[in-house]
């Protein structure tokens, strides 16, 4: 960190005033220098040999009215995914109990909604109460929230709310047309005001430029409070979606984004999220060294494949990583 940057530390000891030139300069660092800086920051705030493990379950799959270009659950895309009803509370609690037995400390519930409504929201609240009673951390991804809904989720025992920014404000309209970037920021504001932990990140590989990745991280780091968890996803191209033919980004560019996120948001968990199933073990190890310290376990992320628990257990043992 430069002397000039150090003078702009806020009351919480963190930066909230990053500009594009500074973040582009981080991306432009020699790879080894960036890795060293990110790993140094990581060790200053976390045990570098521990990883937080979460399990993700789709509680309501398919038929989403949003047109997110990357998502197979959108009703706008012909992906062959069948629309399913909301799961029963008992099914979700049983899945959470199994996840706890397999080493997960946090259970995340995702629903293909623009936002929760009516009776479905009341059922989701009961799910959160049931999972919380197991002694697990709870996380939900239900789309856009009102201020009152955020308050109700907090009262039900929710710990984390996931709502990704996905990409830069400028690139956003190329990916989604059914909601605005500001809608996402408004939801994050409601979540933070309710006292919930924020889980918010983005996706690499949607045709964005490095400048867009920098601006996405700036939008996160310049929030009044840094997100507690920052998932960095690698696009999984799904047949039938508009991004099905996207080229896979350079692995080192992805690792750079992990490292830059760690430098900018030193107290946040940086989650190596979607796309891990297609990453080599060497690439994952570089991500952990760069500051990633959270993963999803289980063979499925909502509807996409994920690294199997057995693969994770083997990799973590070889790297000396322990579940948190």
Residue, then its C-alpha position, 0 to 999 in steps of 0.5 A: x500500500x502506498x503512503x498516499x493510500x494509507x492516508x485515506x484509511x477510514x475509521x474502520x481501518x479500511x479503504x472505501x475510496x478506491x479509484x480506477x487508476x489505483x486498481x488498474x495499477x494493482x492488476x498491472x503489477x508483475x504476477x509474483x509481486x501481486x501474489x506476494x502483496x495479496x498473500x501478505x495482506x491475507x496472513x495479516x488478517x486470516x490463518x492462511x491454512x484455514x478455509x471456510x466451507x459452505x454448502x449451497x442448495x437450490x430451494x426453488x429451481x427454474x422459471x426465474x423472470x430475470x434475463x441474466x445472460x449467464x443463468x440457466x434458471x432464467x425463463x428467457x433461455x431455452x436450457x432444458x431446465x425444468x421449473x420446480x416447486x419450492x422445497x419443503x422445510x423438512x427437505x431443506x433442514x435434512x440437507x443442511x444436517x447432512x452438509x454439517x456432517x460433511x464439514x460445512x459450517x454455513x448453509x446457503x439457500x438460493x431461490x430462482x426469484x426476482x424477489x421473495x413474495x407471499x407464502x413462499x417467503x414465509x416458508x423460506x423464513x421457516x427454512x432459515x429458522x430450521x437450519x439455524x437451529x442446527x447450529x449452522x451459519x445461514x445464508x440466503x440468495x432470494x433476489x431483490x429485497x425490500x427493507x422490511x423483508x431484510x428485517x424479517x430475514x434477520x429476525x428469522x436468524x439469517x446471518x448472510x445475504x448473497x446478492x452479487x453485483x456480477x460485473x461493472x456498472x458499465x458492463x451490467x446492461x450487456x448482461x441483464x436488462x430486467x433490473x438495474x445495477x442500482x437495484x442491486x445496490x439498493x438491496x445491499x443497502x437494505x441488507x446492511x441496514x438490517x444488520x445482516x452480513x453481506x455476501x456480494x461479488x461477481x463473475x469473471x469471463x462474461x466478455x468483460x474487460x479488465x477495466x470492468x473487473x476493476x470497477x466491479x471490485x471498486x463498487x464492492x470495496x467502496x460500499x460503506x462497509x465491505x462485504x463480509x464475503x466476496x464470491x469470485x465466480x468463473x463463468x460456467x458457459x451453459x448451453x442455451x444461455x447467451x453466454x454459452x460460447x464465451x471463451x474461458x479467460x486466462x487462468x492467471x487473469x482470474x487469479x489476479x482478480x482474487x489477489x486484487x480483491x484480497x488487497x482491496x478488502x483485507x477483512x473479507x472472506x474471498x470465496x473461490x466460487x462457481x467454476x471450480x469444477x473446471x479448475x486444475x488443482x494448481x490453479x486452485x492452489x494459486x487462488x488460495x495463496x492469493x487470498x481465497x479462503x472460502x469455498x462451496x462444497x458438494x457436487x452441485x451449485x444450484x444447477x451447475x456441477x462443482x468439485x466433489x467433496x472427495x476431491x476437495x478433501x484430497x486437495x486440502x490434505x495435500x495443501x495442508x488446509x483445514x476447514x474453519 
